[in-house]
């Protein structure tokens, strides 16, 4: 079984991968996830239920979600697409405004802007609190 926090983390982490997972619908799905992650009038359980509906609607995102939820949080990093190369060490960066987007930096990649809020992503606090 998974927790609401795990589904929320997965919904943030999949957003930068959507163009590779589901190229034709990436923008549409990203918009749906962004809206749900930033929707403050829903209780968390309802929000998670809606996020799962979006992610379960496509075989590619459902497969990725299943893999993400099976990976212990201590081992998470950027692992590429399901069936790709093994897990690589990567540093997570999050949106400082809505915490609705998580991107994993490998090597010396330039840190992008949050596509929702157009602000630079930041490294989360060391204690995991945001």
C-alpha positions as CSV (number, residue, x, y, z in Angstrom):
1,X,0.0,0.0,0.0
2,X,1.1,3.6,-0.6
3,X,0.6,6.8,1.3
4,X,-0.8,10.1,0.1
5,X,2.7,11.6,0.5
6,X,4.1,8.9,-1.9
7,X,1.5,9.7,-4.6
8,X,2.1,13.5,-4.2
9,X,5.9,12.9,-4.5
10,X,5.3,10.7,-7.6
11,X,3.0,13.3,-9.2
12,X,5.7,15.9,-8.8
13,X,8.6,13.7,-10.0
14,X,6.9,12.4,-13.2
15,X,6.2,15.9,-14.6
16,X,9.7,16.4,-16.1
17,X,9.6,12.9,-17.6
18,X,6.2,13.2,-19.4
19,X,7.7,14.4,-22.7
20,X,9.7,11.2,-22.9
21,X,6.9,8.9,-21.5
22,X,3.9,10.3,-23.4
23,X,5.2,12.8,-26.0
24,X,1.9,13.5,-27.7
25,X,0.0,14.2,-24.4
26,X,2.8,15.5,-22.2
27,X,1.6,19.1,-22.0
28,X,-2.0,18.2,-21.4
29,X,-1.1,15.7,-18.6
30,X,1.4,18.1,-17.1
31,X,-1.2,20.8,-17.0
32,X,-3.7,18.5,-15.2
33,X,-1.1,17.4,-12.6
34,X,0.0,21.0,-12.0
35,X,-3.6,22.2,-11.5
36,X,-4.3,19.3,-9.1
37,X,-1.1,19.8,-7.1
38,X,-1.8,23.5,-6.7
39,X,-5.5,23.1,-5.9
40,X,-6.0,24.2,-2.3
41,X,-9.7,23.7,-2.0
42,X,-9.5,19.9,-2.0
43,X,-8.7,17.7,1.0
44,X,-5.5,15.7,0.5
45,X,-7.3,12.3,0.0
46,X,-9.5,13.7,-2.8
47,X,-6.5,15.4,-4.3
48,X,-4.5,12.1,-4.3
49,X,-7.5,10.3,-5.8
50,X,-7.7,12.8,-8.7
51,X,-3.9,12.5,-9.2
52,X,-4.1,8.8,-9.4
53,X,-7.0,9.0,-11.9
54,X,-4.7,11.1,-14.2
55,X,-1.6,8.8,-13.7
56,X,-3.6,5.6,-14.1
57,X,-5.3,6.7,-17.3
58,X,-2.2,6.1,-19.4
59,X,-0.2,2.8,-19.5
60,X,3.1,4.6,-19.6
61,X,2.4,6.8,-16.5
62,X,0.8,3.9,-14.7
63,X,3.8,1.7,-15.2
64,X,6.2,4.5,-14.1
65,X,4.0,5.2,-11.0
66,X,4.0,1.5,-10.0
67,X,7.8,1.5,-10.3
68,X,8.2,4.7,-8.3
69,X,5.9,3.5,-5.5
70,X,7.9,0.3,-5.2
71,X,11.2,2.1,-4.9
72,X,12.1,3.0,-1.3
73,X,12.4,6.7,-0.8
74,X,16.0,6.4,0.4
75,X,16.9,4.9,-3.1
76,X,15.1,7.4,-5.2
77,X,16.9,9.5,-7.7
78,X,16.6,9.8,-11.4
79,X,16.2,6.4,-12.9
80,X,15.1,7.2,-16.4
81,X,12.2,5.5,-18.0
82,X,11.1,2.1,-16.8
83,X,13.2,-0.6,-18.3
84,X,16.1,1.8,-18.8
85,X,19.5,2.0,-17.1
86,X,19.8,1.4,-13.3
87,X,19.2,4.0,-10.7
88,X,21.7,6.8,-10.8
89,X,22.6,9.2,-8.0
90,X,20.9,12.5,-8.6
91,X,20.1,15.6,-6.6
92,X,16.4,16.6,-6.3
93,X,15.2,20.1,-6.9
94,X,11.7,21.4,-6.2
95,X,9.5,24.3,-6.9
96,X,9.8,26.7,-3.9
97,X,6.3,28.2,-4.5
98,X,3.9,25.3,-5.0
99,X,6.1,22.3,-4.3
100,X,4.4,20.8,-7.4
101,X,7.4,19.9,-9.5
102,X,10.4,17.8,-8.7
103,X,13.4,17.5,-11.0
104,X,16.5,15.4,-10.5
105,X,19.9,16.9,-11.5
106,X,22.6,14.7,-12.8
107,X,26.2,15.9,-13.2
108,X,26.3,19.5,-14.3
109,X,23.0,20.0,-15.9
110,X,21.6,23.5,-15.8
111,X,18.8,23.8,-13.2
112,X,15.5,24.6,-15.0
113,X,12.6,26.8,-14.0
114,X,9.4,25.4,-12.6
115,X,7.1,25.2,-15.6
116,X,4.1,26.2,-13.5
117,X,5.5,29.2,-11.6
118,X,8.5,30.1,-13.8
119,X,10.9,30.4,-10.8
120,X,14.2,28.6,-10.3
121,X,14.0,25.2,-8.7
122,X,15.7,24.9,-5.3
123,X,17.3,22.0,-3.4
124,X,14.9,20.9,-0.6
125,X,16.0,21.4,3.0
126,X,18.3,18.7,4.3
127,X,15.7,17.5,6.8
128,X,13.2,16.9,4.1
129,X,10.8,19.6,5.3
130,X,9.5,22.0,2.7
